[in-house]
Amino acid sequence: MKHSLRCLLPLAVFLLCPAQIVCDGQSEATCSANDETCASPNTNDTTSMPPTNLYQDTADMLNVAMHTYGYACLQDMAQKHQDSFKADADSLASILINNMTSISSKVLVSFARSNMDAIKKLNSTKPDELSLECSVSIHHLWDETQSHWEEGRVSVAIDTEDERKELVYGIAVDNLRKRIIVSFRGSETTEDWIRNSGINFETLPNPHYDANASDQPRKIALHTGFHDYLLKKRYLSKRQRKYDLIKHELSIVIPDYPDYDLYVTGHSLGGALSSIFAFYIASENDMGIKHPVTLINFAAPLVGDKKWQSAFQEIEKDGKVRHLRVSVLEDLVPTQPQSPASPLQLFMKYKHTGTNLKLNANSTFELIDSYTLKKTGPTKDTKWFWECLPWHTLGMYDFRLDDVAEDLKTKQLSDLW
């Protein structure tokens, strides 16, 4: 990049080349002039882009979401148990101390593999510290078949406000497919789950509203918890809204890659945040974003009301965004919430957006128009709270997606709109 390299997540198994990475701008990594890994990419490269399809596009985004978990989990473990890990001084400092510093993917993978025994021991003695998603993602770092990914650069954005440590988002630049990718992590901390439970509606202006368009709602209503996470300014805090922080980062990155497409992804809570973010960023008129913004998210809960759905549908019709919402048949989370808890909002219902790629148990899938859905709640196949976790994991989504790979390879993302 023309400015100093900024940071975040790795692009892994399905990406055929390393990615340059950017991140939250609270600090920067300065690259030496002779460091080839810090060199700006050649955005005028005429090398033909490898062909893609619906499976490849979806799998790429799933792996971005998966490795968002992996690096954050690895860093958190290493910071809590520094004496248990071995590493050279440079990589140890990068991983343990400088949360916002860009480090090479090769160092990260090497650190994960060389400390495999320590991670396994900690997992056996302190099992509560390593969530199922963390376990799946760290095992992905151990996979020897990921060697093609090791030459990229990677770091992570950590929100340390009030001494909480939670990965919020990352921005990656994929020079192979000419994409800028914003990724949101799913529920991992107590704070995350508190936000998830705030199921009442927050009413706010529609950023895409056009007074000359009679079918555009003036206001929309969003899930209070998801709204607050991304769009609410914290009281007595000097920090910007998360949305404004990410928007600022994109305003720095986009001019360097004017012909790159913008993709947004996330899983679970990250899926909800990615839906809201994609809608708002696609409504911006002064950022030089190449439209449409492509949103591919996984296990996303419902985030808004009927007016939100109508506004999202209009922005899709305008060609500013396209949304592929991936769900697993048995997963409860994409069916929740149904209605707000407040008696004053009793008759307001949550609605989904985009095209739903539903991954079924029998190696089949369905493509469903969310705007025609009359029922968004649980079905006879949905697993309930006490048994739903295995069906909600990134590992299950990865498994089901691979199960229908050959059929999805015959389709293109553009065919859905």
BAKOL-365398 format. One record per residue (C-alpha): residue number from 1; x, z, y; residue in three letters. Coordinates in Angstrom, 1 decimal. Layout:
  pos       x       z       y  code
  NUM       X       Z       Y   ALA
...
This chain:
  pos       x       z       y  code
    1     0.0     0.0     0.0   MET
    2     1.1    -0.5     3.6   LYS
    3     0.7     3.1     4.4   HIS
    4     2.2     5.9     2.3   SER
    5     0.8     5.9    -1.2   LEU
    6    -2.2     8.2    -1.6   ARG
    7    -3.6     9.5    -4.8   CYS
    8    -6.0    10.0    -7.6   LEU
    9    -7.0     9.1   -11.1   LEU
   10    -5.6     6.9   -13.9   PRO
   11    -7.2     3.8   -15.1   LEU
   12    -6.9     4.0   -18.9   ALA
   13    -7.5     2.4   -22.2   VAL
   14    -9.6    -0.6   -21.3   PHE
   15    -7.6    -1.5   -18.2   LEU
   16    -4.9    -4.0   -19.0   LEU
   17    -2.6    -3.1   -16.1   CYS
   18    -1.6     0.0   -14.2   PRO
   19    -3.6     0.9   -11.1   ALA
   20    -2.4     2.0    -7.7   GLN
   21    -4.1     5.2    -6.7   ILE
   22    -5.4     6.8    -3.5   VAL
   23    -7.0    10.2    -2.7   CYS
   24    -8.4    12.8    -0.3   ASP
   25    -6.2    12.6     2.8   GLY
   26    -5.4    16.3     3.3   GLN
   27    -1.8    15.5     2.3   SER
   28     0.2    12.5     1.4   GLU
   29     3.1    11.5    -1.0   ALA
   30     5.9     9.7     0.8   THR
   31     7.6     7.0    -1.2   CYS
   32    11.2     6.1    -0.8   SER
   33    11.9     2.5     0.3   ALA
   34    13.6     1.6    -2.9   ASN
   35    10.9     3.0    -5.2   ASP
   36     9.4     0.0    -6.9   GLU
   37     6.4     2.0    -8.0   THR
   38     5.4     2.6    -4.4   CYS
   39     5.6    -1.0    -3.4   ALA
   40     2.5    -2.6    -1.9   SER
   41     0.6    -4.8    -4.3   PRO
   42     0.5    -8.5    -3.7   ASN
   43    -3.1    -9.1    -2.7   THR
   44    -2.4   -12.8    -2.4   ASN
   45    -1.4   -13.1    -6.1   ASP
   46    -3.0   -16.3    -7.5   THR
   47    -2.7   -15.2   -11.1   THR
   48    -6.1   -15.8   -12.7   SER
   49    -8.2   -12.6   -13.2   MET
   50    -8.9   -11.9   -16.9   PRO
   51   -12.5   -12.7   -17.9   PRO
   52   -14.9    -9.8   -17.9   THR
   53   -18.3    -9.0   -19.4   ASN
   54   -21.0    -6.3   -19.4   LEU
   55   -19.1    -4.3   -22.0   TYR
   56   -15.7    -4.5   -20.2   GLN
   57   -17.1    -3.6   -16.8   ASP
   58   -19.0    -0.6   -18.3   THR
   59   -16.1     0.6   -20.4   ALA
   60   -13.7     0.4   -17.4   ASP
   61   -15.8     2.7   -15.4   MET
   62   -16.3     5.1   -18.4   LEU
   63   -12.6     5.5   -18.7   ASN
   64   -12.1     6.1   -15.0   VAL
   65   -14.7     8.9   -15.4   ALA
   66   -13.0    10.3   -18.5   MET
   67    -9.6    10.5   -17.0   HIS
   68   -10.9    12.2   -13.9   THR
   69   -11.7    15.1   -16.2   TYR
   70    -8.4    14.8   -18.1   GLY
   71    -5.9    15.2   -15.2   TYR
   72    -7.9    18.0   -13.5   ALA
   73    -8.2    20.0   -16.7   CYS
   74    -4.5    19.5   -17.5   LEU
   75    -3.5    20.6   -14.0   GLN
   76    -5.7    23.6   -14.1   ASP
   77    -4.3    24.8   -17.4   MET
   78    -0.7    24.3   -16.3   ALA
   79    -1.3    26.2   -13.1   GLN
   80    -2.9    29.2   -14.9   LYS
   81    -0.3    29.4   -17.6   HIS
   82     2.9    28.1   -16.0   GLN
   83     5.1    30.0   -18.4   ASP
   84     3.6    28.3   -21.4   SER
   85     4.5    24.8   -20.3   PHE
   86     7.8    22.9   -20.2   LYS
   87     8.7    20.1   -17.8   ALA
   88    11.5    19.0   -15.6   ASP
   89    11.4    20.5   -12.1   ALA
   90    10.1    17.5   -10.3   ASP
   91     7.1    16.9   -12.6   SER
   92     6.3    20.6   -12.8   LEU
   93     6.3    20.8    -9.0   ALA
   94     4.0    17.8    -8.8   SER
   95     1.6    19.0   -11.4   ILE
   96     1.5    22.7   -10.7   LEU
   97     2.1    23.0    -6.9   ILE
   98     1.3    19.9    -4.9   ASN
   99    -2.3    19.3    -5.7   ASN
  100    -2.6    16.2    -3.6   MET
  101     0.8    14.6    -4.4   THR
  102     1.0    11.3    -6.1   SER
  103     2.9    11.3    -9.4   ILE
  104     3.5     8.5   -11.9   SER
  105     1.1     8.1   -14.9   SER
  106     4.2     8.0   -17.1   LYS
  107     5.2    11.6   -15.9   VAL
  108     1.6    12.8   -16.5   LEU
  109     1.3    11.3   -20.0   VAL
  110     4.8    12.6   -20.9   SER
  111     3.9    16.1   -19.6   PHE
  112     0.7    16.1   -21.7   ALA
  113     2.4    14.9   -24.9   ARG
  114     5.4    17.2   -24.6   SER
  115     3.1    20.2   -24.1   ASN
  116     0.7    19.3   -26.9   MET
  117     1.5    22.4   -28.9   ASP
  118     1.1    24.7   -25.8   ALA
  119    -2.3    23.1   -25.0   ILE
  120    -3.5    23.5   -28.6   LYS
  121    -2.3    27.1   -28.7   LYS
  122    -4.1    27.9   -25.4   LEU
  123    -7.2    26.2   -26.7   ASN
  124    -7.2    28.4   -29.8   SER
  125    -6.4    31.7   -28.0   THR
  126    -8.5    31.0   -24.9   LYS
  127   -11.2    28.6   -26.0   PRO
  128   -13.4    29.2   -23.0   ASP
  129   -10.8    27.7   -20.7   GLU
  130   -11.0    24.2   -22.2   LEU
  131   -14.4    22.6   -22.0   SER
  132   -15.5    19.9   -24.5   LEU
  133   -15.1    17.2   -21.8   GLU
  134   -11.6    18.5   -21.1   CYS
  135   -10.7    18.5   -24.7   SER
  136   -11.8    14.9   -25.2   VAL
  137   -10.0    13.7   -22.0   SER
  138    -6.7    15.4   -22.8   ILE
  139    -6.8    14.0   -26.3   HIS
  140    -7.1    10.6   -24.6   HIS
  141    -3.8    11.3   -22.8   LEU
  142    -2.2    12.1   -26.2   TRP
  143    -3.2     8.8   -27.6   ASP
  144    -0.1     6.7   -28.2   GLU
  145    -2.0     3.5   -27.8   THR
  146    -2.3     4.2   -24.1   GLN
  147     1.3     3.1   -23.4   SER
  148     0.2     0.2   -21.2   HIS
  149    -1.3     2.6   -18.8   TRP
  150     1.8     4.8   -18.3   GLU
  151     3.4     2.8   -15.6   GLU
  152     0.6     3.4   -13.1   GLY
  153     0.6     6.1   -10.4   ARG
  154    -1.8     9.0   -10.6   VAL
  155    -2.8    12.1    -8.8   SER
  156    -5.9    14.2    -8.2   VAL
  157    -8.0    15.4    -5.3   ALA
  158    -8.7    19.2    -5.6   ILE
  159   -11.2    21.0    -3.4   ASP
  160    -9.5    24.3    -2.7   THR
  161   -12.0    25.6    -0.1   GLU
  162   -12.7    29.3    -0.7   ASP
  163   -10.0    29.2    -3.4   GLU
  164   -12.3    27.3    -5.7   ARG
  165   -10.6    24.5    -7.7   LYS
  166   -12.9    21.7    -8.5   GLU
  167   -12.2    18.0    -8.7   LEU
  168   -14.6    16.3    -6.4   VAL
  169   -13.7    12.6    -6.2   TYR
  170   -10.9    10.1    -6.6   GLY
  171   -10.3     6.6    -5.3   ILE
  172    -8.4     4.1    -7.5   ALA
  173    -7.2     0.5    -6.7   VAL
  174    -7.4    -1.8    -9.7   ASP
  175    -5.1    -4.8    -8.9   ASN
  176    -6.0    -6.6   -12.2   LEU
  177    -9.7    -6.9   -11.5   ARG
  178    -9.4    -6.6    -7.7   LYS
  179   -11.5    -3.4    -7.4   ARG
  180   -11.5    -0.3    -5.3   ILE
  181   -13.1     2.4    -7.4   ILE
  182   -14.6     5.8    -6.2   VAL
  183   -15.1     8.2    -9.1   SER
  184   -16.9    11.6    -9.1   PHE
  185   -16.3    14.3   -11.7   ARG
  186   -19.2    15.9   -13.6   GLY
  187   -20.2    19.6   -13.9   SER
  188   -17.3    21.8   -14.7   GLU
  189   -17.4    24.9   -12.5   THR
  190   -20.0    27.6   -11.9   THR
  191   -20.4    26.2    -8.4   GLU
  192   -21.2    22.8    -9.9   ASP
  193   -24.0    24.3   -12.1   TRP
  194   -25.5    26.2    -9.2   ILE
  195   -25.7    22.9    -7.2   ARG
  196   -27.3    21.3   -10.2   ASN
  197   -30.0    23.9   -10.3   SER
  198   -31.1    23.3    -6.7   GLY
  199   -34.0    21.1    -7.6   ILE
  200   -36.1    21.1    -4.5   ASN
  201   -36.1    18.1    -2.1   PHE
  202   -34.2    17.7     1.1   GLU
  203   -35.9    15.2     3.4   THR
  204   -33.7    13.1     5.6   LEU
  205   -33.6     9.7     7.4   PRO
  206   -33.2     6.6     5.4   ASN
  207   -29.8     5.1     6.4   PRO
  208   -30.9     1.6     5.4   HIS
  209   -34.1     1.8     7.5   TYR
  210   -35.1    -1.3     9.4   ASP
  211   -37.9    -1.0    11.8   ALA
  212   -38.7    -4.7    11.3   ASN
  213   -39.2    -4.3     7.6   ALA
  214   -42.6    -2.9     6.8   SER
  215   -41.7    -2.0     3.2   ASP
  216   -38.8     0.3     4.2   GLN
  217   -39.5     4.0     4.2   PRO
  218   -38.3     5.8     7.3   ARG
  219   -37.4     8.9     5.4   LYS
  220   -36.2     9.7     1.9   ILE
  221   -36.0    12.9    -0.2   ALA
  222   -33.0    13.9    -2.3   LEU
  223   -32.3    16.8    -4.7   HIS
  224   -31.2    19.7    -2.5   THR
  225   -28.2    20.6    -4.7   GLY
  226   -26.8    17.1    -4.9   PHE
  227   -27.5    16.5    -1.2   HIS
  228   -25.6    19.7    -0.2   ASP
  229   -22.6    18.8    -2.3   TYR
  230   -22.1    15.5    -0.6   LEU
  231   -24.0    15.3     2.7   LEU
  232   -24.2    18.9     4.0   LYS
  233   -21.8    20.3     6.5   LYS
  234   -20.7    23.8     5.5   ARG
  235   -21.5    26.5     8.0   TYR
  236   -18.5    27.9     9.9   LEU
  237   -16.3    25.4     8.2   SER
  238   -13.9    23.0    10.0   LYS
  239   -14.0    20.6     7.0   ARG
  240   -16.0    17.4     7.2   GLN
  241   -18.9    16.6     4.9   ARG
  242   -17.5    15.3     1.5   LYS
  243   -19.2    12.0     2.3   TYR
  244   -17.3    11.7     5.6   ASP
  245   -14.0    12.6     3.9   LEU
  246   -14.4     9.8     1.3   ILE
  247   -15.7     7.4     3.9   LYS
  248   -12.5     8.1     5.9   HIS
  249   -10.3     7.4     2.9   GLU
  250   -12.1     4.1     2.2   LEU
  251   -11.7     3.1     5.9   SER
  252    -7.9     3.4     5.3   ILE
  253    -7.8     1.6     2.0   VAL
  254   -10.3    -1.3     2.5   ILE
  255    -8.3    -3.2     5.2   PRO
  256    -5.4    -3.4     2.8   ASP
  257    -7.6    -5.0     0.1   TYR
  258   -10.2    -7.1     2.0   PRO
  259   -11.1    -9.3    -1.0   ASP
  260   -11.5    -6.4    -3.4   TYR
  261   -14.9    -5.3    -4.7   ASP
  262   -16.0    -1.7    -4.3   LEU
  263   -17.1     0.1    -7.5   TYR
  264   -18.5     3.6    -7.8   VAL
  265   -18.8     5.7   -11.0   THR
  266   -19.3     9.2   -12.3   GLY
  267   -20.7    11.2   -15.2   HIS
  268   -23.4    14.0   -15.2   SER
  269   -23.2    15.7   -11.8   LEU
  270   -20.7    13.0   -10.9   GLY
  271   -23.4    10.4   -11.8   GLY
  272   -25.8    12.0    -9.4   ALA
  273   -23.2    12.1    -6.6   LEU
  274   -22.2     8.5    -7.3   SER
  275   -25.8     7.3    -6.9   SER
  276   -26.1     9.0    -3.5   ILE
  277   -22.7     7.9    -2.3   PHE
  278   -23.2     4.2    -3.3   ALA
  279   -26.5     4.1    -1.5   PHE
  280   -25.0     5.5     1.7   TYR
  281   -21.7     3.6     1.7   ILE
  282   -23.5     0.3     1.0   ALA
  283   -25.6     1.1     4.1   SER
  284   -22.5     1.2     6.4   GLU
  285   -22.2    -1.8     8.6   ASN
  286   -18.8    -1.3    10.2   ASP
  287   -16.4    -0.7     7.3   MET
  288   -15.7    -4.3     6.1   GLY
  289   -17.0    -3.5     2.6   ILE
  290   -17.4    -6.5     0.4   LYS
  291   -21.0    -6.5    -0.9   HIS
  292   -22.5    -5.8    -3.3   PRO
  293   -21.2    -2.3    -4.0   VAL
  294   -21.3    -1.9    -7.8   THR
  295   -22.5     1.4    -9.1   LEU
  296   -22.1     2.1   -12.9   ILE
  297   -22.7     5.7   -13.8   ASN
  298   -23.3     7.8   -16.9   PHE
  299   -25.7    10.5   -17.9   ALA
  300   -27.0    10.8   -14.3   ALA
  301   -29.9    13.1   -13.6   PRO
  302   -32.7    12.0   -11.3   LEU
  303   -31.7    12.5    -7.7   VAL
  304   -34.6    11.5    -5.4   GLY
  305   -38.3    10.9    -4.8   ASP
  306   -40.4     7.7    -4.7   LYS
  307   -39.3     6.9    -1.2   LYS
  308   -35.7     7.2    -2.2   TRP
  309   -36.4     4.8    -5.1   GLN
  310   -38.1     2.3    -2.8   SER
  311   -35.2     2.5    -0.3   ALA
  312   -32.7     2.0    -3.1   PHE
  313   -34.7    -1.0    -4.5   GLN
  314   -34.7    -2.6    -1.0   GLU
  315   -31.0    -2.3    -0.6   ILE
  316   -30.5    -3.9    -4.0   GLU
  317   -32.8    -6.7    -3.0   LYS
  318   -30.7    -7.1     0.2   ASP
  319   -27.6    -7.7    -2.0   GLY
  320   -25.8    -4.6    -0.7   LYS
  321   -25.7    -2.6    -4.0   VAL
  322   -26.3    -3.1    -7.7   ARG
  323   -26.8    -0.2   -10.1   HIS
  324   -26.3     0.0   -13.8   LEU
  325   -27.3     3.5   -15.1   ARG
  326   -26.1     4.2   -18.6   VAL
  327   -27.8     6.8   -20.8   SER
  328   -27.8     7.9   -24.4   VAL
  329   -31.2     8.0   -26.1   LEU
  330   -31.0    11.7   -27.1   GLU
  331   -29.4    13.0   -23.8   ASP
  332   -31.7    15.4   -22.0   LEU
  333   -29.9    15.2   -18.6   VAL
  334   -31.0    11.7   -17.5   PRO
  335   -34.7    12.9   -17.9   THR
  336   -34.2    15.9   -15.6   GLN
  337   -35.4    17.2   -13.2   PRO
  338   -39.0    16.0   -13.1   GLN
  339   -40.5    17.9   -10.2   SER
  340   -39.3    20.2    -7.5   PRO
  341   -39.8    24.0    -7.9   ALA
  342   -41.3    24.5    -4.5   SER
  343   -45.2    24.7    -4.5   PRO
  344   -45.1    22.8    -1.2   LEU
  345   -43.5    19.8    -3.0   GLN
  346   -45.6    20.1    -6.1   LEU
  347   -46.9    16.6    -6.0   PHE
  348   -43.5    14.9    -5.3   MET
  349   -41.9    13.4    -8.4   LYS
  350   -38.3    12.4    -9.1   TYR
  351   -37.6     8.7    -9.7   LYS
  352   -34.7     6.7   -11.2   HIS
  353   -33.0     3.7    -9.7   THR
  354   -31.2     0.6   -11.0   GLY
  355   -31.1    -1.0   -14.4   THR
  356   -30.9     1.4   -17.3   ASN
  357   -28.6     0.6   -20.2   LEU
  358   -29.9     2.9   -22.9   LYS
  359   -27.6     3.3   -25.8   LEU
  360   -29.6     4.0   -29.0   ASN
  361   -28.6     5.6   -32.3   ALA
  362   -28.9     2.5   -34.5   ASN
  363   -26.2     0.3   -32.8   SER
  364   -28.7    -1.1   -30.5   THR
  365   -29.3    -0.9   -26.7   PHE
  366   -32.1    -1.6   -24.2   GLU
  367   -31.9    -2.9   -20.7   LEU
  368   -34.7    -1.4   -18.7   ILE
  369   -35.8    -1.9   -15.1   ASP
  370   -36.0     1.6   -13.7   SER
  371   -38.5     0.6   -11.0   TYR
  372   -41.1    -0.2   -13.6   THR
  373   -40.8     3.0   -15.5   LEU
  374   -44.0     5.0   -15.6   LYS
  375   -42.4     7.9   -17.5   LYS
  376   -38.9     9.4   -16.9   THR
  377   -39.3    12.6   -18.9   GLY
  378   -38.1    13.5   -22.4   PRO
  379   -39.3    11.6   -25.4   THR
  380   -39.6    12.5   -29.1   LYS
  381   -35.9    11.5   -29.5   ASP
  382   -34.6    13.7   -26.7   THR
  383   -32.5    16.7   -27.7   LYS
  384   -33.5    20.0   -25.9   TRP
  385   -31.3    22.4   -24.1   PHE
  386   -30.1    24.3   -27.1   TRP
  387   -28.9    21.2   -28.9   GLU
  388   -28.3    18.6   -26.2   CYS
  389   -24.6    19.1   -25.2   LEU
  390   -23.0    16.8   -27.9   PRO
  391   -25.3    13.9   -26.8   TRP
  392   -24.3    14.4   -23.1   HIS
  393   -20.5    14.2   -23.5   THR
  394   -18.3    11.4   -22.4   LEU
  395   -17.1    11.1   -26.0   GLY
  396   -20.7    10.3   -27.2   MET
  397   -21.1     7.7   -24.4   TYR
  398   -17.8     6.2   -25.4   ASP
  399   -18.8     6.1   -29.1   PHE
  400   -22.2     4.6   -28.4   ARG
  401   -20.8     2.0   -26.0   LEU
  402   -18.3     0.8   -28.5   ASP
  403   -21.0     0.6   -31.1   ASP
  404   -22.7    -2.2   -29.2   VAL
  405   -19.6    -3.7   -27.7   ALA
  406   -20.0    -7.1   -29.4   GLU
  407   -23.5    -7.7   -28.1   ASP
  408   -22.6    -6.5   -24.6   LEU
  409   -19.7    -8.9   -24.5   LYS
  410   -22.1   -11.8   -24.6   THR
  411   -23.7   -10.6   -21.3   LYS
  412   -22.5   -10.5   -17.7   GLN
  413   -23.2    -7.7   -15.2   LEU
  414   -24.3   -10.4   -12.7   SER
  415   -27.0   -11.5   -15.1   ASP
  416   -29.0    -8.3   -14.5   LEU
  417   -29.7    -9.1   -10.8   TRP
